[in-house]
């Protein structure tokens, strides 16, 4: 059973910014949730090969497809060659069209489209639609509604494929000749009802490609890893929810950190810890509108909370964590979870990420309104009242809260950025008190967070365990890159938590009790952050070597999951926003090396 699953990073990611689909290398849509990203799956074979359901297209007699994204788009192209010499192209995409550049430049048409065209020869093409709504708990009983029209409560299918119904599945075997086109359009969540003409698939295809290309063309970047950076930007845009601007951490739930283990989480939510990197990266790539919209979402979503949450629903609605025991999970990794209990955790670091994003946005655009600043002041005061408390940390460790060093550093970031914003707004009401508290946080971290014997910042006060989260210290300006404690910390983390050329583990599960059995492979966020740290400290050759190694081990379509084993096997949810953000950050640090005026934009320098 377990070896029948495609590799996680072999899946193609499709998005219309409202929902997402994953297409396997065998031409099967194995993941598709409606009516939006965080809705129940109707195709969920990703998490159970028997019960999940899928929409499959098979070119009979063909070998493995040659796959690529149509350039500068999220449109998948699969090219098949049959034993008889026929050539077949399949295009898969979630349809979008251009909207208002000033408001919502990408509009979801809420249609999953699959187009099959025979370029030459004749090919037998097999179609199977096996919908299993509500995460496989409900049968997909299609109802015919006229020629080429089928309906479920969750989906409508418009097609020129002559399907027949067997039990709950739709099946068809069609001989397709040169130039002929077969199209399946799965409409969801209010997609426009219309007749499907033979040429409609081509028209929707061209419109979708033009929309993505227009968005990508706004970026101007010619530095290291250009192709990976622009692909990562597309992934981030695809993970941005059209209705609110919220950024999903990933498009999936319960893809395991270790196969057969229990470290399986739902990542179809928004974490404020992404905020500063999102704003900075998107502004640098000339996508300021998306960065600003994400920040506004966070400010609005947190407005009525008594404390700043560790995460948000993409519509600011919280989803309690539950389990789906009827699903086997990817490669028999149970439990399969829906929702995430991290909603209820206290994570001190989120205050720093939010204030860092706000300062970045204001410095780059001047667009933070006075009322936004007043709202942020509330969170600064909240952080002031809580920074001495233990928390669950950036890794959301599910046991007793501790005084995590990274959390305290981000409390310092919160106060440091608040001071700078107050100066921008000529607001001196609390500057003296904030400066005193900021300096106290700094002194405490230096006194209790650095182990002289190890020569390294540690995971938590009164601990000798290591944590790659402290790699962010020079990236946020807590200490300058040339500080010997930073250089030593980088060396110790590289030696003790490093794995091969470039992988870096978050922490060692043998010395850190995180409340869960098992271990995890290298963490790609911290691996790319090591690249940034090496670049900042003048070790550019090492940084470039590690960056190249990581880029060479992306999936064949250039996408990353959350983690990676030493042999390049991808694990964890996919595609992972944090990984692609850290890739962009690392590339920009490499690009800025040696250009001090540019470098200062990426490495915050502490005030004298």
Secondary structure as the mmCIF struct_conf table of DSSP 4:
data_model
#
loop_
_struct_conf.conf_type_id
_struct_conf.id
_struct_conf.beg_label_comp_id
_struct_conf.beg_label_asym_id
_struct_conf.beg_label_seq_id
_struct_conf.end_label_comp_id
_struct_conf.end_label_asym_id
_struct_conf.end_label_seq_id
HELX_RH_3T_P HELX_RH_3T_P1 UNK A 2 UNK A 4
BEND BEND1 UNK A 5 UNK A 5
HELX_LH_PP_P HELX_LH_PP_P1 UNK A 6 UNK A 7
HELX_RH_3T_P HELX_RH_3T_P2 UNK A 8 UNK A 10
BEND BEND2 UNK A 11 UNK A 11
STRN STRN1 UNK A 12 UNK A 15
BEND BEND3 UNK A 17 UNK A 18
STRN STRN2 UNK A 20 UNK A 23
TURN_TY1_P TURN_TY1_P1 UNK A 25 UNK A 26
BEND BEND4 UNK A 27 UNK A 27
STRN STRN3 UNK A 28 UNK A 33
BEND BEND5 UNK A 34 UNK A 36
TURN_TY1_P TURN_TY1_P2 UNK A 37 UNK A 38
BEND BEND6 UNK A 39 UNK A 39
STRN STRN4 UNK A 41 UNK A 43
TURN_TY1_P TURN_TY1_P3 UNK A 45 UNK A 47
TURN_TY1_P TURN_TY1_P4 UNK A 49 UNK A 51
BEND BEND7 UNK A 52 UNK A 52
STRN STRN5 UNK A 54 UNK A 59
TURN_TY1_P TURN_TY1_P5 UNK A 60 UNK A 61
STRN STRN6 UNK A 62 UNK A 62
BEND BEND8 UNK A 64 UNK A 64
HELX_LH_PP_P HELX_LH_PP_P2 UNK A 65 UNK A 65
STRN STRN7 UNK A 66 UNK A 69
HELX_LH_PP_P HELX_LH_PP_P3 UNK A 70 UNK A 70
TURN_TY1_P TURN_TY1_P6 UNK A 71 UNK A 72
BEND BEND9 UNK A 73 UNK A 74
STRN STRN8 UNK A 76 UNK A 81
STRN STRN9 UNK A 82 UNK A 82
TURN_TY1_P TURN_TY1_P7 UNK A 83 UNK A 84
BEND BEND10 UNK A 85 UNK A 85
STRN STRN10 UNK A 87 UNK A 98
TURN_TY1_P TURN_TY1_P8 UNK A 101 UNK A 102
BEND BEND11 UNK A 103 UNK A 103
BEND BEND12 UNK A 105 UNK A 105
STRN STRN11 UNK A 106 UNK A 120
BEND BEND13 UNK A 121 UNK A 121
STRN STRN12 UNK A 123 UNK A 130
HELX_RH_AL_P HELX_RH_AL_P1 UNK A 133 UNK A 136
TURN_TY1_P TURN_TY1_P9 UNK A 137 UNK A 137
BEND BEND14 UNK A 138 UNK A 138
STRN STRN13 UNK A 143 UNK A 144
BEND BEND15 UNK A 146 UNK A 146
TURN_TY1_P TURN_TY1_P10 UNK A 147 UNK A 148
STRN STRN14 UNK A 149 UNK A 151
BEND BEND16 UNK A 153 UNK A 154
STRN STRN15 UNK A 156 UNK A 159
BEND BEND17 UNK A 160 UNK A 161
STRN STRN16 UNK A 164 UNK A 166
TURN_TY1_P TURN_TY1_P11 UNK A 167 UNK A 168
STRN STRN17 UNK A 169 UNK A 176
TURN_TY1_P TURN_TY1_P12 UNK A 178 UNK A 179
STRN STRN18 UNK A 181 UNK A 187
TURN_TY1_P TURN_TY1_P13 UNK A 189 UNK A 190
HELX_LH_PP_P HELX_LH_PP_P4 UNK A 191 UNK A 193
TURN_TY1_P TURN_TY1_P14 UNK A 198 UNK A 199
HELX_RH_AL_P HELX_RH_AL_P2 UNK A 200 UNK A 216
TURN_TY1_P TURN_TY1_P15 UNK A 217 UNK A 218
BEND BEND18 UNK A 223 UNK A 223
TURN_TY1_P TURN_TY1_P16 UNK A 224 UNK A 225
HELX_RH_AL_P HELX_RH_AL_P3 UNK A 226 UNK A 238
TURN_TY1_P TURN_TY1_P17 UNK A 239 UNK A 239
STRN STRN19 UNK A 240 UNK A 240
TURN_TY1_P TURN_TY1_P18 UNK A 242 UNK A 244
STRN STRN20 UNK A 247 UNK A 247
BEND BEND19 UNK A 249 UNK A 249
BEND BEND20 UNK A 251 UNK A 251
STRN STRN21 UNK A 253 UNK A 253
BEND BEND21 UNK A 257 UNK A 258
TURN_TY1_P TURN_TY1_P19 UNK A 259 UNK A 260
BEND BEND22 UNK A 261 UNK A 262
STRN STRN22 UNK A 266 UNK A 266
BEND BEND23 UNK A 269 UNK A 269
STRN STRN23 UNK A 270 UNK A 270
HELX_RH_3T_P HELX_RH_3T_P3 UNK A 272 UNK A 274
HELX_RH_AL_P HELX_RH_AL_P4 UNK A 275 UNK A 284
TURN_TY1_P TURN_TY1_P20 UNK A 285 UNK A 286
HELX_RH_AL_P HELX_RH_AL_P5 UNK A 288 UNK A 301
TURN_TY1_P TURN_TY1_P21 UNK A 302 UNK A 304
BEND BEND24 UNK A 306 UNK A 307
BEND BEND25 UNK A 310 UNK A 310
STRN STRN24 UNK A 312 UNK A 312
TURN_TY1_P TURN_TY1_P22 UNK A 314 UNK A 315
BEND BEND26 UNK A 316 UNK A 316
STRN STRN25 UNK A 322 UNK A 323
TURN_TY1_P TURN_TY1_P23 UNK A 325 UNK A 326
HELX_RH_3T_P HELX_RH_3T_P4 UNK A 330 UNK A 332
STRN STRN26 UNK A 337 UNK A 338
BEND BEND27 UNK A 339 UNK A 339
HELX_RH_3T_P HELX_RH_3T_P5 UNK A 341 UNK A 344
TURN_TY1_P TURN_TY1_P24 UNK A 348 UNK A 348
HELX_RH_AL_P HELX_RH_AL_P6 UNK A 349 UNK A 365
HELX_RH_AL_P HELX_RH_AL_P7 UNK A 370 UNK A 386
TURN_TY1_P TURN_TY1_P25 UNK A 387 UNK A 388
BEND BEND28 UNK A 389 UNK A 389
STRN STRN27 UNK A 391 UNK A 391
TURN_TY1_P TURN_TY1_P26 UNK A 393 UNK A 396
BEND BEND29 UNK A 398 UNK A 400
STRN STRN28 UNK A 402 UNK A 402
STRN STRN29 UNK A 404 UNK A 404
HELX_RH_AL_P HELX_RH_AL_P8 UNK A 405 UNK A 424
TURN_TY1_P TURN_TY1_P27 UNK A 425 UNK A 426
BEND BEND30 UNK A 429 UNK A 430
HELX_RH_AL_P HELX_RH_AL_P9 UNK A 431 UNK A 449
STRN STRN30 UNK A 450 UNK A 451
TURN_TY1_P TURN_TY1_P28 UNK A 452 UNK A 455
STRN STRN31 UNK A 456 UNK A 457
BEND BEND31 UNK A 459 UNK A 459
STRN STRN32 UNK A 460 UNK A 460
TURN_TY1_P TURN_TY1_P29 UNK A 461 UNK A 462
HELX_RH_3T_P HELX_RH_3T_P6 UNK A 468 UNK A 471
HELX_RH_AL_P HELX_RH_AL_P10 UNK A 472 UNK A 475
TURN_TY1_P TURN_TY1_P30 UNK A 476 UNK A 477
BEND BEND32 UNK A 478 UNK A 479
TURN_TY1_P TURN_TY1_P31 UNK A 481 UNK A 482
HELX_RH_AL_P HELX_RH_AL_P11 UNK A 484 UNK A 497
STRN STRN33 UNK A 498 UNK A 499
TURN_TY1_P TURN_TY1_P32 UNK A 500 UNK A 502
STRN STRN34 UNK A 503 UNK A 504
BEND BEND33 UNK A 506 UNK A 507
TURN_TY1_P TURN_TY1_P33 UNK A 509 UNK A 511
BEND BEND34 UNK A 515 UNK A 518
STRN STRN35 UNK A 522 UNK A 523
HELX_RH_AL_P HELX_RH_AL_P12 UNK A 524 UNK A 536
TURN_TY1_P TURN_TY1_P34 UNK A 537 UNK A 538
HELX_RH_AL_P HELX_RH_AL_P13 UNK A 540 UNK A 552
TURN_TY1_P TURN_TY1_P35 UNK A 553 UNK A 553
BEND BEND35 UNK A 554 UNK A 554
TURN_TY1_P TURN_TY1_P36 UNK A 556 UNK A 557
BEND BEND36 UNK A 558 UNK A 558
STRN STRN36 UNK A 561 UNK A 564
TURN_TY1_P TURN_TY1_P37 UNK A 566 UNK A 567
BEND BEND37 UNK A 568 UNK A 568
STRN STRN37 UNK A 570 UNK A 574
BEND BEND38 UNK A 575 UNK A 575
HELX_RH_AL_P HELX_RH_AL_P14 UNK A 577 UNK A 592
TURN_TY1_P TURN_TY1_P38 UNK A 593 UNK A 594
HELX_RH_AL_P HELX_RH_AL_P15 UNK A 596 UNK A 599
TURN_TY1_P TURN_TY1_P39 UNK A 600 UNK A 602
BEND BEND39 UNK A 603 UNK A 603
HELX_LH_PP_P HELX_LH_PP_P5 UNK A 604 UNK A 607
#
